[in-house]
Amino acid sequence: MTSKRNVIKHPQIKNPVETLANTRHEFGEHGGVNMSIEASTTFTAMHPDILADMFHGDKGPDQGGCYLYGRHFNPTVYSLSRQLAALEGTEAAYCTASGMAAISATLIQLCNTGDHIVSSHTVYGGTYALMHDMMPVKNGIGTTFVDITDLDEVEGAITTNTRVLYAESISNPTLRVADIPALSDIAHRHNLKLVIDNTFSPLIISPKQLGADIVVHSMTKFIGGASDHIAGAICADKDFILELMDLHTGALMLLGPTMDPKVAYDISLRIPHLSLRMTEHGQRAQLFAERLKAMGLNICYPGLPEHPDYELLSDLHCPDYGYGGILTLDMGTEELANQLMDMLQNDYRFGYMAVSLGYFDTLMSCSGSTTSSEMTEEDKLEAGISPGLVRMSVGYTGTTEQRWRQLQSALERLDIKGPGPMRVTA
């Protein structure tokens, strides 16, 4: 039974792009309009006492000192981190080599052996495997997976050893929306840290504004936008970021998931047009979802009034960017899902059969056998991930009507009928 919440409007939610515009003002080494790439792995100090102070964390780039070593802080990566902090409205951020590096470092930093996490039962497969399989064995940290939309179940799972409440702002792949203000109330009432993965909804949702403590991203997806770099980010208060970089117990400093400065430079050039891309992703996904729904198909998209979290997301999101660029189409069986994707890619050039999301072309995958395959069959059933669930990250290449004709033609060739179980009748 899903818990009810009192819908509270949030007129105070700010457009993150405005904060970024007031922050992003980097100059290159020689006055260029783009920042320079600092490729050095180590940095010199003018006096030996300053080097010692930097090494012990007493004089970093924010403390009147300089940079020390590339695994610790790099100027180019640091600049991108400041942009991510501005986008998420946090004091600080740190960019990592992958989204999983950001997630794993955050959870390992927050939890010790014997501690406990309460997590949404619908998360990215790699995140699920980290908490379900690896951390109990390697770290002695347990996780209880719950329906994050059932606030009573969430609170009931908390124990005296719980340290973290974890959720995705929009869940992968079921597209359920986390009630971040309500989860924040629960977490802080029990002295927990609320960690939100905002990969599906940069700019759309601002978890920090809604009460989250830490926001993580896979920047491989929408923020990167071109599927050419693996990257992640942790956005939090300054104390937590410095804790991650501690010489003795810092998960980032000692595990070393360092972002390459060339990657940081490339991603920094994508940030200024993130708002344009997210708007177009959302507009196309909204239109396709509405038309698929009108055909009677089993479509899930949080921008449809029929979606169970439509009112919640309407309350929490920044309306400038719509309801996101991802939709799901449940074809009923994996066989039929594969037939549709094969036809869309190879016959109509509609998009690509590939995992990941946020690319400028449409990416399609059958979630149960790919990005959620780490989950047990029982857990997939519990989360509502059916064998024929096709996740589409809607791109913006071609014209909208051209892409719609391709999708419609494939469905007509398969003679898909709705409502009810989908089938091939021809």
Helices and strands as residue ranges (DSSP letters): H 16-23, H 48-55, H 75-88, E 92-96, H 99-110, E 116-120, H 125-129, I 130-134, H 135-138, E 142-146, H 151-156, E 162-168, H 180-189, E 193-197, E 214-218, E 232-236, H 238-244, H 251-255, H 261-268, G 271-273, H 274-294, E 299-300, H 310-316, G 319-321, E 326-330, H 334-346, E 351-353, E 362-366, G 367-369, H 377-383, E 389-393, H 400-414
